[in-house]
Amino acid sequence: MSIEIIILTAPGCTTCGQAKATVQKVVEQGRQEFPGLSYRTVDVAESPEIGTQYGVLSTPAIIINDTLAFRGVPKEKALIKKLESLCM
């Protein structure tokens, strides 16, 4: 099963780096458990239509398989739990 995570960021966002680091860590550690897991970062200043599409008014935001999953910096355990729920 393929799982795509999109991290929505913006210039000047003070917590976007934390969100990226959390997602990177979970993706790196979860490659065995979640085959097909990938992520990418989208700057909503450069692609405002993405923020509009998901109703995101502030960053960071985490989209998983085309669904808004988290607003703000996700807790590592919560992100893993969300990924596990997608694999059931």
N, C-alpha and C positions, 0 to 999 in steps of 0.2 A: 504494500500500500504506500502510495506517495503522500507525503505530508509537506506542505510548503508553509513556511513562516515568513511573514513580511513584517519588518520593524519600521514603523512610520516615525520619522525624525524631522526635526526642523533646526535651522540655524539658531544658535543661542540657547538651545534646549539644555538645561543643566543636568537632567537625569537621563538623557538619551544614551549617553555612554554606558551607564549602568545597565540599561535595558539591553543594549547590544552585547555587553559582556555576559550577562545572564543567559541570553539566547545562545550565544556562541558556545558557552560552557556546556549547556544542556545538549546542543546538537553534537558537539564533539564526543561527549560521554555517551550519547544515546544512539550512535550510529549502528551499533549491534542490535539493540533492542527495537529500534525504529528504522528499519531499512527504508530508503527512499526519503529520508528526512533532509530537508534543505532549508536555507533561509537566505533572505536578501534584505537590503535596507533601501527604503524609498524616502527621499527628502520631499516633504509635502510642499515646500516652497517652490521646488522645481516641477512637481507634479500635483498641483492642488486638487485635481479631479479625483485622485486616489483618496484623499482625506474626505472629500465630499461624498464619494461612493459609500464609505463606511460610516459616515456621520461623525468623524473624528474632529473635535474642535481644539484639542490640545495634544501635545506629544510628550512622551512617547506613547505609542499604541501598538499592540501586537495583533496581527491578523493571522489566523491559522485556517488554512483551506477555505479562503474567501469568507470567513466569519470573524467579526471583531471578538477577540478572546480576552484581551486585557487592556485596560487604560492605565497608564503609568508603568512603573517598573514591576514586572511580575516577580513573585517569589519563586525561587528555583523549584521548590516542591510542588507548588501550584501549577507551574508550567509542565512539569513531568506528569502530574496527575491528569492534566488536560490532554496531553499526548497519549497517555495510556487509554483514556476513554475513547479516543478516536480509533484505537486499534482493536477494540472489543467487538 
